[in-house]
Amino acid sequence: MPYRVALQKPHIAAVGSLEELRIHFAGTEFTIDRRFAGKVIMPDFIDPHIHPTIAATILPINIVSAMSWPLRSPC
């Protein structure tokens, strides 16, 4: 049985079969986002043990943070 992703903009509100979503959202406006058809959706995993400043210097990642991080420039 294919699962559907129900959105209440801009958030994912529920995941389930179309029948389950219709029951859950009866009388409520929702949309089915078909961008994820045939795909696997996984939560974002964060390594809680790595120190952010170490990660900033050794990993080739873009940092998104609530506060600014003064980073050294690449060599």
Backbone bond lengths (Angstrom), bond angles and torsions (degrees), N, CA, C in turn:
res aa  C-N    CA-C-N  psi(-1)  N-CA   C-N-CA  omega(-1)  CA-C   N-CA-C  phi
1 M - - - 1.447 - - 1.530 108.42 -
2 P 1.331 117.55 123.80 1.468 119.34 178.92 1.530 111.28 -73.02
3 Y 1.308 114.77 140.81 1.458 120.21 176.09 1.516 109.11 -95.77
4 R 1.292 115.35 152.08 1.461 122.85 179.54 1.530 108.94 -117.12
5 V 1.326 115.83 155.30 1.457 122.51 176.54 1.525 107.34 -109.09
6 A 1.329 116.39 118.81 1.470 121.29 178.93 1.520 108.80 -97.57
7 L 1.322 115.99 131.05 1.457 121.70 179.90 1.512 110.90 -110.31
8 Q 1.302 115.74 139.96 1.455 122.43 163.45 1.517 101.92 -122.98
9 K 1.313 114.92 96.50 1.459 124.23 -167.50 1.508 111.81 -38.71
10 P 1.309 117.49 133.59 1.455 129.39 -2.04 1.524 112.65 -98.11
11 H 1.326 119.17 16.56 1.460 121.97 -171.09 1.525 112.83 -105.52
12 I 1.330 115.87 152.82 1.456 121.12 169.03 1.523 105.95 -74.14
13 A 1.322 116.69 121.51 1.457 121.38 -176.03 1.519 112.06 -96.48
14 A 1.326 117.68 -32.24 1.464 120.51 -177.78 1.521 109.39 -166.61
15 V 1.322 114.50 159.73 1.454 122.11 174.82 1.513 107.02 -133.44
16 G 1.314 116.90 133.27 1.458 120.48 179.06 1.514 110.79 175.13
17 S 1.319 115.48 -173.63 1.461 119.31 177.10 1.527 108.52 -70.58
18 L 1.302 116.49 160.87 1.460 120.28 179.93 1.524 110.54 -59.35
19 E 1.326 117.26 -39.30 1.466 120.88 178.94 1.529 111.52 -63.94
20 E 1.354 116.57 -43.19 1.469 120.05 178.29 1.523 111.46 -62.75
21 L 1.326 116.69 -41.03 1.463 120.27 -179.41 1.523 111.27 -67.10
22 R 1.330 116.83 -40.06 1.471 119.49 178.15 1.523 111.08 -61.41
23 I 1.335 117.36 -39.98 1.472 120.82 178.61 1.525 110.02 -68.71
24 H 1.336 115.80 -46.84 1.467 120.53 -176.80 1.526 112.26 -62.69
25 F 1.333 116.68 -37.92 1.457 120.76 -175.49 1.525 113.05 -104.95
26 A 1.312 117.69 21.66 1.469 120.39 179.42 1.532 109.96 -53.76
27 G 1.315 115.87 126.30 1.460 121.21 179.34 1.522 114.06 80.63
28 T 1.316 117.12 3.88 1.465 121.84 -179.24 1.521 108.85 -119.40
29 E 1.313 116.16 146.11 1.462 119.76 178.53 1.525 109.45 -82.80
30 F 1.321 116.16 128.35 1.451 121.72 174.89 1.517 108.46 -149.05
31 T 1.321 116.32 161.90 1.459 120.57 177.39 1.525 108.56 -126.19
32 I 1.318 115.73 153.60 1.454 121.54 174.94 1.530 106.96 -99.07
33 D 1.327 116.13 122.15 1.458 121.59 -179.54 1.525 108.10 -92.09
34 R 1.311 116.78 110.94 1.465 121.31 -176.14 1.538 113.21 -89.50
35 R 1.340 116.99 3.17 1.469 119.41 177.37 1.523 112.15 -61.06
36 F 1.321 116.55 -25.60 1.457 120.53 -174.70 1.529 113.28 -94.72
37 A 1.313 117.80 4.41 1.468 121.27 -179.22 1.522 109.72 -58.56
38 G 1.323 116.48 129.00 1.452 121.32 179.39 1.516 114.79 75.14
39 K 1.322 117.49 10.99 1.465 121.93 -178.24 1.531 109.80 -115.06
40 V 1.303 115.37 167.15 1.459 122.24 175.23 1.518 107.35 -109.14
41 I 1.323 116.98 128.19 1.466 122.06 177.93 1.519 107.19 -105.95
42 M 1.326 115.72 127.47 1.460 120.85 179.21 1.520 109.22 -126.47
43 P 1.330 116.06 150.16 1.466 117.91 175.57 1.521 110.21 -67.68
44 D 1.297 115.66 159.56 1.457 121.29 177.57 1.521 107.58 -78.01
45 F 1.317 116.66 124.65 1.452 120.83 -179.27 1.520 109.97 -98.48
46 I 1.322 115.57 136.31 1.460 121.76 -179.71 1.521 107.40 -124.76
47 D 1.327 116.58 129.32 1.456 120.59 176.03 1.526 107.79 -77.59
48 P 1.337 118.22 108.89 1.458 119.93 -175.10 1.523 113.83 -77.16
49 H 1.341 117.55 -5.18 1.449 118.36 -174.32 1.531 113.89 -98.99
50 I 1.303 118.49 -18.69 1.460 119.76 -177.74 1.532 110.05 -79.08
51 H 1.301 115.19 138.88 1.458 119.42 178.80 1.530 108.32 -77.79
52 P 1.330 118.08 131.60 1.467 120.46 -174.93 1.517 114.56 -55.71
53 T 1.319 117.61 -37.73 1.470 118.45 -178.70 1.520 111.54 -69.93
54 I 1.327 117.46 -32.61 1.462 119.86 175.90 1.522 109.12 -68.07
55 A 1.320 116.11 -45.23 1.467 119.83 178.74 1.522 110.62 -59.25
56 A 1.322 116.88 -39.30 1.467 120.80 -178.24 1.525 111.98 -64.30
57 T 1.319 117.27 -29.00 1.460 119.55 -177.16 1.524 113.44 -93.24
58 I 1.345 117.94 -24.77 1.466 118.46 -175.18 1.520 114.79 -109.68
59 L 1.322 117.79 -18.67 1.458 119.98 -176.92 1.524 111.01 -105.25
60 P 1.328 117.67 137.40 1.477 120.06 178.72 1.527 110.52 -82.81
61 I 1.334 116.03 73.84 1.463 120.32 -176.43 1.524 110.58 -127.03
62 N 1.315 115.08 156.91 1.461 120.81 170.20 1.511 107.20 -89.76
63 I 1.310 116.83 133.82 1.457 120.62 -177.22 1.516 109.81 -100.81
64 V 1.327 115.39 127.89 1.459 122.29 174.42 1.513 105.52 -116.11
65 S 1.310 117.12 120.72 1.452 120.51 -174.30 1.523 110.75 -143.37
66 A 1.318 115.15 154.75 1.466 120.68 176.89 1.521 110.96 -72.79
67 M 1.335 117.24 -20.37 1.463 121.02 179.61 1.520 108.85 -124.29
68 S 1.299 116.70 159.29 1.463 118.96 -179.68 1.517 109.48 -77.60
69 W 1.319 115.28 145.28 1.458 121.89 177.06 1.507 108.56 -117.34
70 P 1.333 119.08 114.35 1.456 119.64 174.54 1.530 108.19 -72.87
71 L 1.299 117.28 113.42 1.461 122.02 -178.46 1.519 109.47 -107.89
72 R 1.312 114.82 146.50 1.456 117.70 175.64 1.512 109.52 -73.84
73 S 1.291 116.71 150.91 1.460 119.97 -179.91 1.524 109.55 -76.60
74 P 1.341 117.55 152.30 1.469 119.43 179.84 1.525 110.94 -63.58
75 C 1.309 115.83 149.91 1.474 121.74 -179.22 1.497 111.33 -69.81
